[in-house]
Amino acid sequence: MAAGPWEGSGVEALGADGLPVMLDSSEFVGALVEVEKRDLARYEASLTSLDDEARELVEIELIPRQRSHVAGLTAMLLLLAA
């Protein structure tokens, strides 16, 4: 079974009662930033193995959107830390 996007991020953490652990806003956004950075790295690493059409989609659409998303979440995290 493939790892889910949140695996290892802390977002999926469960308490002793089996219920999700509530993270504060900065922890949650920080976890989101890490997941999004990891996904960005995956997009970038995949470029050499893709055919031309898929590579174009990833380079022109997905990577710029992912970078923008990481930047927005990082800015939100900075505001929460202030």
MDTraj code that builds the backbone (N, CA, C; nanometers):
import mdtraj as md
import numpy as np

residues = "MET ALA ALA GLY PRO TRP GLU GLY SER GLY VAL GLU ALA LEU GLY ALA ASP GLY LEU PRO VAL MET LEU ASP SER SER GLU PHE VAL GLY ALA LEU VAL GLU VAL GLU LYS ARG ASP LEU ALA ARG TYR GLU ALA SER LEU THR SER LEU ASP ASP GLU ALA ARG GLU LEU VAL GLU ILE GLU LEU ILE PRO ARG GLN ARG SER HIS VAL ALA GLY LEU THR ALA MET LEU LEU LEU LEU ALA ALA".split()
xyz = np.array([
    [0.0843, -0.1180, 0.0000],
    [0.0000, 0.0000, 0.0000],
    [0.0887, 0.1241, 0.0000],
    [0.0577, 0.2209, -0.0855],
    [0.1371, 0.3435, -0.0959],
    [0.1122, 0.4329, 0.0252],
    [0.2156, 0.5086, 0.0594],
    [0.2041, 0.6022, 0.1714],
    [0.1097, 0.7146, 0.1332],
    [0.0263, 0.7539, 0.2266],
    [-0.0633, 0.8662, 0.2031],
    [0.0132, 0.9967, 0.2084],
    [-0.0457, 1.1051, 0.1589],
    [0.0257, 1.2324, 0.1554],
    [0.0608, 1.2873, 0.2920],
    [-0.0118, 1.2456, 0.3967],
    [0.0117, 1.2981, 0.5306],
    [0.1064, 1.2118, 0.6113],
    [0.1405, 1.0926, 0.5609],
    [0.2232, 1.0015, 0.6392],
    [0.3554, 1.0672, 0.6779],
    [0.3860, 1.0611, 0.8040],
    [0.5097, 1.1195, 0.8544],
    [0.5017, 1.2681, 0.8811],
    [0.3860, 1.3293, 0.8579],
    [0.3742, 1.4738, 0.8740],
    [0.3306, 1.5147, 1.0138],
    [0.2763, 1.4212, 1.0911],
    [0.2226, 1.4548, 1.2213],
    [0.0746, 1.4878, 1.2162],
    [0.0223, 1.5137, 1.0980],
    [-0.1177, 1.5489, 1.0846],
    [-0.2065, 1.4305, 1.1184],
    [-0.1593, 1.3104, 1.0859],
    [-0.2405, 1.1926, 1.1080],
    [-0.2218, 1.1333, 1.2470],
    [-0.1535, 1.2045, 1.3350],
    [-0.1244, 1.1521, 1.4685],
    [-0.2531, 1.1167, 1.5423],
    [-0.2512, 1.0030, 1.6110],
    [-0.3651, 0.9594, 1.6900],
    [-0.3263, 0.9550, 1.8369],
    [-0.4196, 0.9916, 1.9209],
    [-0.3978, 0.9848, 2.0646],
    [-0.4170, 0.8425, 2.1141],
    [-0.3965, 0.8231, 2.2438],
    [-0.4110, 0.6908, 2.3044],
    [-0.5521, 0.6357, 2.2875],
    [-0.6499, 0.7251, 2.2745],
    [-0.7889, 0.6815, 2.2567],
    [-0.8233, 0.6507, 2.1115],
    [-0.7254, 0.6659, 2.0212],
    [-0.7487, 0.6384, 1.8805],
    [-0.8086, 0.7537, 1.8028],
    [-0.8339, 0.8649, 1.8706],
    [-0.8892, 0.9822, 1.8043],
    [-0.7765, 1.0724, 1.7566],
    [-0.7997, 1.1480, 1.6482],
    [-0.6949, 1.2385, 1.5985],
    [-0.6547, 1.3402, 1.7043],
    [-0.5260, 1.3657, 1.7130],
    [-0.4726, 1.4664, 1.8041],
    [-0.4905, 1.6024, 1.7376],
    [-0.5453, 1.6969, 1.8092],
    [-0.5622, 1.8311, 1.7558],
    [-0.4290, 1.9053, 1.7641],
    [-0.3865, 1.9572, 1.6526],
    [-0.2644, 2.0360, 1.6480],
    [-0.3031, 2.1829, 1.6516],
    [-0.2168, 2.2664, 1.7106],
    [-0.2496, 2.4079, 1.7047],
    [-0.2264, 2.4570, 1.5622],
    [-0.2719, 2.5762, 1.5326],
    [-0.2690, 2.6274, 1.3957],
    [-0.1295, 2.6274, 1.3358],
    [-0.0297, 2.6733, 1.4117],
    [0.1053, 2.6794, 1.3555],
    [0.1612, 2.5395, 1.3305],
    [0.1313, 2.4448, 1.4181],
    [0.1766, 2.3071, 1.3951],
    [0.1097, 2.2491, 1.2714],
    [-0.0195, 2.2732, 1.2577],
    [-0.0935, 2.2211, 1.1441],
    [-0.0426, 2.2800, 1.0134],
    [-0.0287, 2.4124, 1.0080],
    [0.0196, 2.4773, 0.8860],
    [0.1638, 2.4347, 0.8579],
    [0.2455, 2.4209, 0.9616],
    [0.3820, 2.3723, 0.9428],
    [0.3846, 2.2335, 0.8827],
    [0.2946, 2.1472, 0.9282],
    [0.2851, 2.0123, 0.8718],
    [0.2408, 2.0185, 0.7265],
    [0.1469, 2.1071, 0.6967],
    [0.1035, 2.1238, 0.5579],
    [0.2189, 2.1694, 0.4689],
    [0.2970, 2.2654, 0.5177],
    [0.4120, 2.3144, 0.4412],
    [0.5066, 2.1989, 0.4091],
    [0.5354, 2.1161, 0.5070],
    [0.6272, 2.0037, 0.4842],
    [0.5721, 1.9050, 0.3822],
    [0.4432, 1.8762, 0.3893],
    [0.3810, 1.7855, 0.2918],
    [0.3893, 1.8459, 0.1520],
    [0.3582, 1.9740, 0.1403],
    [0.3604, 2.0393, 0.0100],
    [0.5027, 2.0484, -0.0460],
    [0.6020, 2.0739, 0.0391],
    [0.7414, 2.0754, -0.0060],
    [0.7844, 1.9378, -0.0546],
    [0.7423, 1.8347, 0.0164],
    [0.7755, 1.6982, -0.0234],
    [0.7134, 1.6656, -0.1594],
    [0.5891, 1.7073, -0.1795],
    [0.5234, 1.6832, -0.3077],
    [0.5886, 1.7624, -0.4201],
    [0.6312, 1.8847, -0.3921],
    [0.7034, 1.9644, -0.4915],
    [0.8313, 1.8928, -0.5331],
    [0.9047, 1.8414, -0.4369],
    [1.0285, 1.7679, -0.4678],
    [0.9985, 1.6448, -0.5533],
    [0.8868, 1.5796, -0.5279],
    [0.8479, 1.4635, -0.6097],
    [0.8182, 1.5049, -0.7530],
    [0.7457, 1.6146, -0.7700],
    [0.7193, 1.6646, -0.9056],
    [0.8509, 1.6922, -0.9780],
    [0.9403, 1.7639, -0.9115],
    [1.0670, 1.8004, -0.9741],
    [1.1505, 1.6770, -1.0072],
    [1.1514, 1.5792, -0.9192],
    [1.2287, 1.4576, -0.9419],
    [1.1711, 1.3727, -1.0542],
    [1.0427, 1.3844, -1.0801],
    [0.9781, 1.3010, -1.1817],
    [1.0006, 1.3505, -1.3239],
    [1.0470, 1.4725, -1.3401],
    [1.0541, 1.5325, -1.4728],
    [1.1318, 1.4484, -1.5743],
    [1.2420, 1.3912, -1.5333],
    [1.3246, 1.3167, -1.6295],
    [1.2626, 1.1846, -1.6725],
    [1.1639, 1.1361, -1.5975],
    [1.1043, 1.0071, -1.6318],
    [0.9704, 1.0202, -1.7044],
    [0.9277, 1.1407, -1.7316],
    [0.7971, 1.1625, -1.7940],
    [0.8087, 1.1800, -1.9450],
    [0.7011, 1.1438, -2.0164],
    [0.6991, 1.1722, -2.1596],
    [0.6789, 1.3226, -2.1780],
    [0.6912, 1.3699, -2.3013],
    [0.6884, 1.5141, -2.3273],
    [0.5592, 1.5811, -2.2802],
    [0.4465, 1.5194, -2.3063],
    [0.3181, 1.5793, -2.2695],
    [0.3025, 1.5893, -2.1178],
    [0.3364, 1.4824, -2.0489],
    [0.3260, 1.4831, -1.9027],
    [0.4262, 1.5804, -1.8420],
    [0.5487, 1.5825, -1.8951],
    [0.6507, 1.6741, -1.8432],
    [0.6058, 1.8188, -1.8592],
    [0.5452, 1.8507, -1.9737],
    [0.4966, 1.9864, -1.9966],
    [0.3898, 2.0244, -1.8945],
    [0.2967, 1.9336, -1.8679],
    [0.1935, 1.9583, -1.7678],
    [0.2558, 1.9842, -1.6313],
    [0.3500, 1.9009, -1.5930],
    [0.4124, 1.9142, -1.4614],
    [0.4927, 2.0437, -1.4531],
    [0.5697, 2.0746, -1.5576],
    [0.6537, 2.1952, -1.5556],
    [0.5738, 2.3245, -1.5629],
    [0.4706, 2.3259, -1.6455],
    [0.3983, 2.4510, -1.6713],
    [0.2821, 2.4730, -1.5744],
    [0.2190, 2.3662, -1.5301],
    [0.1015, 2.3803, -1.4450],
    [0.1266, 2.3420, -1.2987],
    [0.1723, 2.2204, -1.2779],
    [0.1757, 2.1671, -1.1413],
    [0.2865, 2.2257, -1.0550],
    [0.4075, 2.2333, -1.1076],
    [0.5183, 2.2861, -1.0265],
    [0.4945, 2.4328, -0.9880],
    [0.4555, 2.5197, -1.0822],
    [0.4298, 2.6586, -1.0401],
    [0.3175, 2.6704, -0.9368],
    [0.2113, 2.5925, -0.9527],
    [0.1034, 2.5957, -0.8536],
    [0.1524, 2.5474, -0.7181],
    [0.2329, 2.4424, -0.7200],
    [0.2837, 2.3870, -0.5943],
    [0.3762, 2.4879, -0.5255],
    [0.4624, 2.5529, -0.6028],
    [0.5516, 2.6554, -0.5455],
    [0.4706, 2.7697, -0.4849],
    [0.3658, 2.8109, -0.5546],
    [0.2797, 2.9176, -0.5039],
    [0.2103, 2.8745, -0.3750],
    [0.1657, 2.7509, -0.3719],
    [0.0992, 2.6996, -0.2532],
    [0.1956, 2.6951, -0.1346],
    [0.3171, 2.6475, -0.1582],
    [0.4182, 2.6437, -0.0518],
    [0.4458, 2.7856, -0.0016],
    [0.4593, 2.8803, -0.0937],
    [0.4863, 3.0188, -0.0541],
    [0.3710, 3.0754, 0.0292],
    [0.2486, 3.0491, -0.0113],
    [0.1333, 3.0979, 0.0637],
    [0.1246, 3.0379, 0.2026],
    [0.1465, 2.9077, 0.2115],
    [0.1431, 2.8418, 0.3425],
    [0.2574, 2.8898, 0.4313],
    [0.3745, 2.9119, 0.3711],
    [0.4892, 2.9615, 0.4479],
    [0.4604, 3.1009, 0.5013],
    [0.3983, 3.1865, 0.4205],
    [0.3610, 3.3199, 0.4655],
    [0.2592, 3.3118, 0.5789],
    [0.1642, 3.2202, 0.5672],
    [0.0648, 3.2009, 0.6737],
    [0.1333, 3.1559, 0.8021],
    [0.2293, 3.0659, 0.7892],
    [0.3022, 3.0166, 0.9054],
    [0.3785, 3.1301, 0.9732],
    [0.4390, 3.2169, 0.8956],
    [0.5108, 3.3317, 0.9519],
    [0.4157, 3.4247, 1.0274],
    [0.2962, 3.4453, 0.9723],
    [0.1972, 3.5289, 1.0407],
    [0.1524, 3.4655, 1.1725],
    [0.1351, 3.3358, 1.1715],
    [0.0943, 3.2667, 1.2937],
    [0.2038, 3.2717, 1.4008],
    [0.3291, 3.2743, 1.3565],
    [0.4413, 3.2762, 1.4504],
    [0.4636, 3.4148, 1.5101],
    [0.4102, 3.5158, 1.4452],
    [0.4321, 3.6543, 1.4906],
    [0.3509, 3.6876, 1.6135],
])
top = md.Topology()
chain = top.add_chain()
for i, resn in enumerate(residues, 1):
    res = top.add_residue(resn, chain, resSeq=i)
    for name in ("N", "CA", "C"):
        top.add_atom(name, md.element.get_by_symbol(name[0]), res)
traj = md.Trajectory(xyz[None], top)
